[in-house]
Structures are given as structure tokens and as C-alpha cells.
Amino acid sequence: MRAFLVVAVAASALTTGCFSGNDSESSTGAAPGGSAARLAQAVTAEGLHTHLAALQHIADENGGTRASGTPGYDASVEYVAEQLRRAGYTPHLQRVRYTDSHELAPPELARVSPDPLTYSYPDDFVSLRYSGSGEVEAPLEAIDAYSETSGCDSSDFDDFDTGAIALIRRGGCFFAEKVRNAILAGAAAVIVFNDGSPGHEGPIEATLVHPVEVPALSLANELGEALAQQADAGTVRMRVHTNLEVTQTETANVLADLPGATKGAPLLLGAHLDSIESGPGINDNGSGVATLLELAVQARKLDFRPQRPVRFAFWAAEEAGEFGSREYVKSLENPIDDIASVVNLDMVGSPNPEPFVYEGDRAMQEALSDAVRAEGLDPVTVDLEGRSDHAPFQEAGIPTGGLFTGADEPAPDGQPHDSCYHRACDTVGNVDFEILEKMADALASAVFGSLTASDS
């Protein structure tokens, strides 16, 4: 999942037949919850753990990553496709081509003066994905560095000196917006430091979505605060060096339809299959992948024959910029007619979780909330602001919803939902299997209880 800001909001007023109990196409006459209850019972923590352990093993065998465009991602595709074939599906690999960026050498960051200091990679700083390459030594200028919206408005750079290095605080808008504004103002390099809230202390691997022409880094909060204070007090000179390669990458989405119904547009259940470059991505988003995969496997074992088509989708390149799901939406002739609705899963096993339900289509939101509540949890509405694979569908006018248990933003106890978000420590040991099973069961109940299920 791409970095985001959580905002609790009220439900929307939209409705959709796919999630309506009055939809005759999805109604089956089955006893309420009967099939869904059997499916939820079949989806267990043990089954989910099996898939996550397999994804962890794949990362371990491939340099600690399953990022799109790497052998680790290719092996993840093979694993998911093989599991689907064994369960009786005919998976389709949809090719996805996009521009990607990879580091050829570790980046470098140093304060030249005053008090020379060399910063440590990756503990102190990391490159932002799609950073430009180059070596820059120049004065540092802090951009409204004590504001929660630092760098979000072009006017923040009204007094910026062309050729300087911009220092910006995280928050208020996308990383890409901050960096773009800095470049338009003439920045020779950009440093975005974390905002210092719980879970936001260290550098964060985030995407700029498209390549930029100058070096762009993410810096730990404490170091960024110190540099901002020094820059306010006098001249600070910094040196930045990055070496990245921009290439055309080909990867694949994995798609599979639940055998049975062929009439009508499908309900699509999606989760991104890739990790970040610097970690195995087991909560983000192996948890969503394992949930959909186990749901698909158990649905076949129970021989579900839904009256409405159901499609499982495992997306490529979400961490780079939702390229897999965007390619899929572009491939549709009439998106609103071709897909009935979309449920997205991105991080559903966070170690310090909250049971979030996406703001979106009202009927979908209510069905998912009711199912979460039935698991003994108190659902919280969240606006993910387009930061996951539901976004391309939402932009196309397709009803969307989803489940989520939190990333690096603070939970009610003040600690991050997932302190290993976008880090190498996002391993199997980072997953709360109790919440993962409950969210998986809630999805099974909502989808196959009130949406599409029928007894065989």
C-alpha cells in the first residue's frame, strides 16, 4: 500500500445492486448466511499462514523482496497461479508494461557544512521511488518545514532560490506533489523528512509514480528537524548523490473467475501481489493476497456456484503506482458495464490493528461493516484517498469498497498500526493472524452471504 493519511468519514449515499439484498440476480434462495458460514469456517488462520509462509520463502530466496519486475515477484505470480490451478481455476496472466526505476548503487547524503556529517543508508534516509540520478552539492532551503502541508502548494516556494536543495516535511498531500512543486521552483534536489508522529519517525519508501529529473530522498524525522533548524539559523550545504536506472518493465496481473455464473458483470475481489523493493511485504500485501487466495481455494472445495460472476484479481506494481490495476481498467471496453463492483484488500493483518472499512458505495460499506461487526469487531470508516488499487475503478465510476487494518499511522493507543510498514521487518512475524482470520471471515460472509453465494 502506498503511504497515506487516514481520515474517518461518514458513509456515502450511493447504492449498488451487487450489494443489495433485493437484487434478484444475486439472490439464490439459500438460507441466510448458510453457505457463507461454511466458507468462513473453512478459511482458517492455518490456511492463511500457509500462503504467507510461501510468500516469505519466495522473498527469502530472492534478495528479500517480491517487488514487481524482480524474480521475487515472478515467483509470487507462479505460486498464486499454481494454487489457483490446483483448486480448479483457469488463471489468466494479463501482461502489464510500465516504466520502472531501480537503484544501481546505494544513494549518498551528507552535510558538507557546518559540521560535516555523513548520513547512513537505509537507517537515516532512502531514495524515493522514481528519484532522478545525479550528484548535487548546494545550499539547503527548508520549505515551511513546521507546517503539516509543507510543500503542498506552489506558493510555498515563492522565495525559493533556483539550484538549492529543498527540505520538505511529509504530510498533507502526496510525496509526488511536494517533489513536483519543488522541481517547478528550480530545486536541484529534494529531501522529504518524515513528520515525527508515532510510526512516522524513520525514512519511508514511497513512490513518485513517474520518474523525475532530480535526486529525491526520504529522511528520518529527527534528522530532518535538525536540518530545518540549522537552515533557519544560517547556511547549510548538503551533498546528494543518487544512481538509478529507468527501464521499461513487463510484469503480470493474475486473474481468475470462480466457475459457475457467466451472466452479468462480475464482482471483482482484488489485492496487490507486489511488495516494496526493500522488504518481503507480508502484511503489505501478502495478507490481502493470502485472504483472497484461501477464499478462492475454499470456495472451490465447497463447490460454490454463484449466480453472479466472481473474479479474483492479484495486481502487479501497486507499490510503484497502481500500474497493474490501471492497466486492467484501461483494457475494459466499458468499465461501468464490465465490472459490477470492486472489493479491495490491502493490509488486513496489521500487528496493532483497527478494523477499517473503506468509505465508498453505501450498500457495500454497510455489508462489509455488518460482517466485520459479526466478527466481534467495531468497524471504523476510512478514506484511503486513492492510495490503493480500488482507485482506478473508483475513478472510472465503478462502485468500490474494501477492508484494511492500518499502516504506519497511529492507532488509538498512540502506536502505529504497523511499525514495519514499508520496511524489511514486514515478515510473517509481523502479522496478527487473529485479526487476519476475522477480516477474511468478514469478507467471506459479506461476499458470499449477501452478494453472490448459493448452496450447491
C-alpha positions as CSV (number, residue, x, y, z in Angstrom):
1,M,0.0,0.0,0.0
2,R,1.2,3.5,-0.9
3,A,1.7,5.9,2.0
4,F,-1.5,7.7,3.1
5,L,-3.3,9.8,5.7
6,V,-6.3,8.2,7.5
7,V,-9.4,10.2,7.9
8,A,-12.6,8.9,9.5
9,V,-15.7,9.9,7.5
10,A,-19.4,9.4,7.1
11,A,-20.9,6.8,4.7
12,S,-21.7,8.0,1.2
13,A,-25.2,7.9,-0.1
14,L,-24.5,5.7,-3.1
15,T,-26.1,2.3,-3.6
16,T,-25.4,-0.7,-5.9
17,G,-27.4,-3.8,-6.8
18,C,-24.4,-6.0,-6.4
19,F,-24.5,-5.5,-2.6
20,S,-28.3,-5.2,-2.3
21,G,-30.3,-7.9,-0.8
22,N,-33.1,-7.0,-3.2
23,D,-31.0,-7.9,-6.3
24,S,-32.8,-10.8,-7.9
25,E,-29.7,-11.8,-9.9
26,S,-27.6,-12.3,-6.8
27,S,-30.4,-13.8,-4.6
28,T,-30.3,-17.5,-4.5
29,G,-33.0,-18.6,-2.1
30,A,-30.3,-20.1,0.2
31,A,-30.8,-19.9,3.9
32,P,-29.3,-16.6,5.0
33,G,-25.7,-17.0,5.9
34,G,-25.7,-20.7,5.3
35,S,-23.1,-21.0,2.5
36,A,-21.2,-18.0,3.8
37,A,-20.9,-19.6,7.3
38,R,-19.4,-22.7,5.8
39,L,-17.0,-20.8,3.7
40,A,-16.0,-18.6,6.7
41,Q,-15.4,-21.7,8.8
42,A,-13.2,-23.2,6.0
43,V,-11.0,-20.1,5.8
44,T,-8.6,-20.6,8.8
45,A,-5.6,-19.0,10.2
46,E,-3.6,-22.2,9.4
47,G,-4.6,-21.9,5.7
48,L,-3.7,-18.2,5.6
49,H,-0.4,-18.9,7.3
50,T,0.5,-21.5,4.6
51,H,0.2,-18.9,1.9
52,L,2.1,-16.2,3.8
53,A,4.9,-18.7,4.7
54,A,5.2,-19.4,1.0
55,L,5.4,-15.7,0.1
56,Q,8.0,-15.2,2.8
57,H,10.1,-18.1,1.4
58,I,9.9,-16.6,-2.1
59,A,11.2,-13.3,-0.7
60,D,14.0,-15.1,1.2
61,E,15.1,-16.8,-1.9
62,N,15.1,-13.6,-4.0
63,G,17.0,-11.0,-2.1
64,G,14.4,-10.2,0.5
65,T,11.8,-8.7,-2.0
66,R,8.8,-9.5,-4.1
67,A,8.7,-6.2,-5.9
68,S,7.3,-6.1,-9.4
69,G,9.9,-6.5,-12.1
70,T,12.0,-8.8,-9.8
71,P,12.4,-12.6,-9.7
72,G,10.6,-12.5,-6.4
73,Y,7.5,-11.1,-8.0
74,D,7.7,-13.5,-10.9
75,A,7.9,-16.4,-8.3
76,S,4.9,-14.9,-6.5
77,V,2.9,-14.9,-9.7
78,E,3.8,-18.6,-10.3
79,Y,2.8,-19.5,-6.7
80,V,-0.6,-17.8,-6.9
81,A,-1.3,-19.2,-10.4
82,E,-0.4,-22.7,-9.4
83,Q,-2.6,-22.6,-6.3
84,L,-5.5,-21.5,-8.4
85,R,-4.9,-24.2,-11.0
86,R,-4.8,-26.9,-8.3
87,A,-8.1,-25.6,-6.9
88,G,-9.8,-25.9,-10.3
89,Y,-9.4,-22.4,-11.8
90,T,-8.1,-21.4,-15.1
91,P,-5.9,-18.3,-14.2
92,H,-5.1,-15.7,-16.8
93,L,-1.9,-13.7,-16.7
94,Q,-2.5,-10.2,-18.0
95,R,0.7,-8.5,-19.1
96,V,1.5,-5.1,-17.6
97,R,4.1,-2.8,-19.1
98,Y,5.3,0.3,-17.3
99,T,8.3,2.5,-16.7
100,D,10.2,1.4,-13.6
101,S,13.2,2.7,-11.7
102,H,15.9,0.7,-9.9
103,E,18.9,1.8,-7.9
104,L,22.3,0.9,-9.4
105,A,24.1,1.9,-6.3
106,P,23.1,3.0,-2.8
107,P,22.3,6.7,-2.5
108,E,24.6,9.1,-0.6
109,L,23.7,12.0,1.7
110,A,26.0,14.3,3.6
111,R,26.0,17.7,5.3
112,V,29.0,19.5,3.9
113,S,28.9,22.4,6.3
114,P,28.6,23.4,9.0
115,D,29.9,20.4,11.0
116,P,30.3,17.8,8.2
117,L,28.2,14.7,8.7
118,T,27.6,11.6,6.5
119,Y,24.2,10.1,6.9
120,S,23.6,6.3,6.9
121,Y,21.6,4.5,4.3
122,P,19.0,3.0,4.8
123,D,18.6,3.8,8.5
124,D,18.7,7.6,8.1
125,F,17.5,8.0,4.5
126,V,16.3,6.2,1.4
127,S,15.6,7.1,-2.2
128,L,12.1,7.9,-3.2
129,R,11.0,5.6,-6.0
130,Y,11.4,7.3,-9.4
131,S,14.0,9.7,-8.0
132,G,16.3,11.2,-10.6
133,S,20.0,10.4,-10.8
134,G,22.8,12.8,-10.2
135,E,25.2,14.4,-7.7
136,V,24.3,17.8,-6.2
137,E,26.1,20.0,-3.7
138,A,24.1,23.1,-2.9
139,P,22.6,25.1,-0.1
140,L,19.6,23.7,1.8
141,E,16.4,25.6,2.0
142,A,13.6,24.5,4.4
143,I,10.1,24.9,2.9
144,D,7.6,25.8,5.6
145,A,9.1,22.9,7.5
146,Y,7.0,23.2,10.6
147,S,3.7,23.0,8.7
148,E,1.6,19.9,8.2
149,T,1.2,20.9,4.5
150,S,4.8,21.8,3.8
151,G,5.4,21.9,0.0
152,C,1.8,21.1,-0.9
153,D,1.2,24.5,-2.5
154,S,3.4,26.1,-5.2
155,S,3.2,29.3,-3.2
156,D,5.3,27.6,-0.5
157,F,8.2,28.1,-2.9
158,D,7.7,31.8,-3.8
159,D,11.1,32.8,-2.2
160,F,13.0,29.6,-3.2
161,D,16.4,30.1,-4.8
162,T,16.9,28.2,-8.0
163,G,19.6,25.5,-7.7
164,A,19.1,24.9,-3.9
165,I,18.1,21.7,-2.3
166,A,14.6,21.7,-0.9
167,L,13.8,20.3,2.5
168,I,10.1,19.5,3.0
169,R,8.1,17.8,5.8
170,R,5.9,14.8,5.0
171,G,2.1,15.3,5.2
172,G,-0.9,17.0,3.7
173,C,-0.5,15.7,0.2
174,F,1.2,13.1,-1.9
175,F,5.0,12.9,-2.0
176,A,4.8,13.4,-5.8
177,E,3.0,16.7,-5.3
178,K,5.7,18.1,-3.0
179,V,8.5,17.0,-5.2
180,R,6.9,18.3,-8.3
181,N,6.3,21.7,-6.8
182,A,10.0,21.8,-5.7
183,I,11.2,20.9,-9.1
184,L,9.0,23.5,-10.8
185,A,10.5,26.1,-8.4
186,G,14.0,25.1,-9.5
187,A,15.2,22.7,-6.9
188,A,18.4,20.8,-7.8
189,A,17.4,18.0,-5.3
190,V,14.6,17.3,-2.8
191,I,14.6,15.8,0.7
192,V,11.3,14.9,2.3
193,F,11.6,14.2,6.0
194,N,9.1,12.2,8.0
195,D,6.6,14.1,10.2
196,G,7.6,12.5,13.6
197,S,4.1,11.2,14.6
198,P,4.1,7.7,16.1
199,G,5.2,5.3,13.3
200,H,6.5,8.2,11.2
201,E,9.9,8.6,12.7
202,G,12.2,6.9,10.2
203,P,12.6,7.3,6.4
204,I,9.7,5.9,4.3
205,E,9.9,4.2,1.0
206,A,7.3,6.0,-1.1
207,T,6.7,6.4,-4.8
208,L,6.7,9.5,-7.0
209,V,4.7,7.4,-9.6
210,H,6.7,8.8,-12.5
211,P,10.4,9.5,-13.0
212,V,11.6,12.9,-12.0
213,E,14.8,14.6,-13.2
214,V,16.4,15.4,-9.8
215,P,17.6,13.3,-6.9
216,A,14.7,12.9,-4.3
217,L,15.2,11.3,-0.9
218,S,13.2,10.5,2.2
219,L,14.8,11.3,5.6
220,A,14.2,10.4,9.2
221,N,12.2,12.9,11.2
222,E,14.8,13.7,13.8
223,L,17.5,14.4,11.2
224,G,15.1,16.5,9.1
225,E,14.0,18.6,12.1
226,A,17.7,19.3,13.0
227,L,18.5,20.3,9.4
228,A,15.4,22.6,9.3
229,Q,16.5,24.4,12.4
230,Q,20.1,24.7,11.1
231,A,18.8,26.1,7.8
232,D,16.7,28.7,9.6
233,A,19.8,29.7,11.6
234,G,22.2,30.0,8.7
235,T,23.6,28.5,5.6
236,V,23.7,24.7,5.4
237,R,25.3,23.0,2.4
238,M,24.3,19.4,1.5
239,R,25.6,16.8,-0.9
240,V,23.2,14.3,-2.5
241,H,24.2,11.5,-4.9
242,T,21.8,9.0,-6.5
243,N,22.3,6.5,-9.3
244,L,19.2,5.0,-10.7
245,E,18.2,3.3,-13.9
246,V,14.9,3.9,-15.6
247,T,13.7,0.9,-17.7
248,Q,10.6,-0.5,-19.4
249,T,9.3,-3.3,-17.2
250,E,6.9,-6.1,-18.1
251,T,5.1,-8.0,-15.4
252,A,1.7,-9.5,-14.9
253,N,-1.7,-9.4,-13.1
254,V,-3.2,-12.8,-12.1
255,L,-6.9,-13.1,-12.8
256,A,-9.3,-16.0,-12.2
257,D,-13.1,-16.4,-12.4
258,L,-15.0,-18.6,-9.9
259,P,-16.5,-21.3,-12.1
260,G,-20.3,-21.1,-12.5
261,A,-22.2,-18.0,-13.4
262,T,-21.4,-16.3,-16.7
263,K,-24.3,-13.9,-16.9
264,G,-23.8,-10.3,-15.9
265,A,-20.8,-8.2,-14.9
266,P,-18.6,-9.8,-12.2
267,L,-17.9,-8.7,-8.7
268,L,-14.2,-8.3,-8.6
269,L,-12.1,-9.1,-5.4
270,G,-8.6,-7.6,-5.6
271,A,-5.3,-7.4,-3.7
272,H,-1.9,-6.3,-4.8
273,L,0.7,-9.0,-5.1
274,D,3.9,-7.0,-5.1
275,S,6.0,-5.8,-2.2
276,I,8.2,-2.8,-1.8
277,E,11.8,-3.1,-3.1
278,S,13.3,-3.2,0.4
279,G,11.1,-5.8,2.0
280,P,9.1,-9.0,1.6
281,G,5.7,-7.3,2.0
282,I,3.9,-10.0,4.1
283,N,1.3,-7.7,5.8
284,D,1.6,-5.3,2.9
285,N,0.2,-7.0,1.0
286,G,0.7,-10.7,1.5
287,S,-2.2,-10.6,3.9
288,G,-4.6,-9.5,1.2
289,V,-3.2,-12.0,-1.2
290,A,-3.5,-14.9,1.3
291,T,-7.1,-13.9,2.1
292,L,-8.2,-13.9,-1.5
293,L,-6.3,-17.0,-2.4
294,E,-7.6,-19.0,0.5
295,L,-11.1,-17.7,-0.1
296,A,-10.8,-18.8,-3.8
297,V,-9.5,-22.3,-2.8
298,Q,-12.1,-23.0,-0.2
299,A,-14.9,-21.7,-2.5
300,R,-13.9,-24.4,-5.0
301,K,-13.7,-27.1,-2.3
302,L,-17.2,-26.3,-1.2
303,D,-18.3,-26.2,-4.9
304,F,-19.9,-22.8,-4.8
305,R,-22.0,-22.0,-7.8
306,P,-22.8,-18.3,-7.5
307,Q,-25.5,-16.8,-9.8
308,R,-23.4,-13.7,-10.2
309,P,-19.8,-14.0,-11.6
310,V,-17.0,-13.5,-9.1
311,R,-13.5,-12.6,-10.3
312,F,-10.3,-12.8,-8.2
313,A,-7.5,-10.3,-9.2
314,F,-3.9,-10.2,-7.9
315,W,-2.4,-6.9,-9.0
316,A,1.1,-6.1,-10.2
317,A,3.0,-2.9,-9.4
318,E,0.7,-1.3,-6.9
319,E,3.7,0.0,-4.9
320,A,5.1,1.6,-8.0
321,G,1.9,3.4,-8.7
322,E,-1.1,1.1,-9.2
323,F,0.1,0.2,-12.7
324,G,-1.5,-3.3,-12.7
325,S,-5.0,-2.3,-11.8
326,R,-4.8,0.8,-14.0
327,E,-3.8,-1.4,-17.0
328,Y,-6.8,-3.7,-16.2
329,V,-9.2,-0.8,-16.2
330,K,-7.8,0.6,-19.4
331,S,-8.3,-2.8,-21.0
332,L,-12.1,-2.7,-20.4
333,E,-14.3,-1.5,-23.2
334,N,-17.0,-0.1,-20.9
335,P,-15.7,-0.2,-17.3
336,I,-19.0,0.7,-15.6
337,D,-20.8,-2.1,-17.6
338,D,-17.9,-4.6,-17.5
339,I,-17.4,-4.7,-13.7
340,A,-20.3,-4.6,-11.2
341,S,-18.3,-3.6,-8.2
342,V,-14.8,-4.0,-6.6
343,V,-13.7,-5.0,-3.1
344,N,-10.1,-4.3,-2.4
345,L,-7.9,-5.9,0.3
346,D,-4.6,-4.1,1.2
347,M,-3.1,-4.9,4.6
348,V,-5.6,-6.9,6.7
349,G,-3.2,-8.5,9.2
350,S,-1.6,-5.5,10.9
351,P,0.0,-6.2,14.3
352,N,-1.7,-3.3,16.1
353,P,-4.9,-3.4,14.1
354,E,-8.1,-1.5,13.7
355,P,-10.9,-3.0,11.6
356,F,-11.3,-0.4,8.8
357,V,-14.0,-0.4,6.1
358,Y,-13.5,1.7,3.1
359,E,-15.7,4.7,2.6
360,G,-17.4,4.2,-0.8
361,D,-20.6,2.6,-2.1
362,R,-23.1,2.8,0.7
363,A,-24.6,-0.7,0.4
364,M,-21.1,-2.3,0.0
365,Q,-19.9,-0.3,3.0
366,E,-22.8,-1.4,5.1
367,A,-22.5,-5.1,4.1
368,L,-18.8,-5.1,5.0
369,S,-19.4,-3.2,8.2
370,D,-22.1,-5.7,9.3
371,A,-19.8,-8.6,8.5
372,V,-16.9,-7.1,10.5
373,R,-19.3,-6.4,13.4
374,A,-20.4,-10.0,13.3
375,E,-16.8,-11.0,14.0
376,G,-17.0,-9.1,17.3
377,L,-15.2,-6.0,15.9
378,D,-16.2,-2.4,15.8
379,P,-15.7,-1.2,12.2
380,V,-14.2,2.2,11.5
381,T,-14.8,4.0,8.2
382,V,-11.6,5.1,6.4
383,D,-11.0,7.3,3.3
384,L,-7.9,5.9,1.6
385,E,-7.8,8.8,-0.8
386,G,-6.9,6.7,-3.8
387,R,-3.8,5.1,-2.3
388,S,-4.5,1.6,-3.3
389,D,-5.9,-0.5,-6.2
390,H,-9.5,0.5,-5.8
391,A,-8.6,4.0,-7.1
392,P,-8.6,3.3,-10.8
393,F,-12.0,1.6,-10.6
394,Q,-13.4,4.5,-8.4
395,E,-12.1,7.0,-11.0
396,A,-14.0,5.0,-13.7
397,G,-17.2,5.3,-11.8
398,I,-17.3,1.7,-10.6
399,P,-18.6,1.1,-7.0
400,T,-15.7,0.3,-4.7
401,G,-15.1,-0.8,-1.1
402,G,-12.6,-2.7,0.9
403,L,-11.1,-3.8,4.2
404,F,-7.9,-2.6,5.9
405,T,-6.3,-2.9,9.4
406,G,-3.9,0.1,9.3
407,A,-0.4,1.1,8.1
408,D,2.1,3.4,9.8
409,E,-0.5,5.9,11.1
410,P,-1.2,5.9,14.9
411,A,-3.8,3.5,16.4
412,P,-5.9,4.6,19.4
413,D,-3.1,3.5,21.7
414,G,-0.8,6.1,20.1
415,Q,1.4,3.4,18.5
416,P,1.5,2.7,14.7
417,H,-0.9,0.0,13.4
418,D,2.2,-1.5,11.6
419,S,5.6,-0.3,12.7
420,C,7.2,-2.4,10.0
421,Y,5.2,-0.7,7.2
422,H,7.4,-0.4,4.1
423,R,10.3,-1.9,5.9
424,A,12.3,-5.1,5.8
425,C,10.8,-6.3,9.0
426,D,7.4,-6.8,7.3
427,T,7.7,-10.6,7.7
428,V,5.4,-13.4,8.7
429,G,6.2,-12.5,12.3
430,N,4.7,-9.0,11.7
431,V,1.2,-10.4,11.0
432,D,-1.6,-10.7,13.6
433,F,-3.3,-13.9,12.5
434,E,-6.3,-13.4,14.8
435,I,-7.3,-10.2,13.0
436,L,-6.4,-11.6,9.6
437,E,-8.7,-14.6,10.1
438,K,-11.5,-12.3,11.3
439,M,-11.2,-10.0,8.3
440,A,-11.1,-12.9,6.0
441,D,-14.2,-14.4,7.6
442,A,-15.9,-11.0,7.3
443,L,-15.1,-10.8,3.6
444,A,-16.4,-14.4,3.1
445,S,-19.7,-13.5,4.9
446,A,-20.2,-10.2,3.1
447,V,-19.4,-11.6,-0.4
448,F,-21.0,-15.0,-0.2
449,G,-23.7,-14.2,2.3
450,S,-25.4,-11.0,0.9
451,L,-23.8,-10.8,-2.6
452,T,-23.4,-14.0,-4.7
453,A,-23.4,-17.3,-2.8
454,S,-25.7,-20.2,-3.4
455,D,-25.8,-23.7,-2.0
456,S,-24.8,-26.4,-4.5
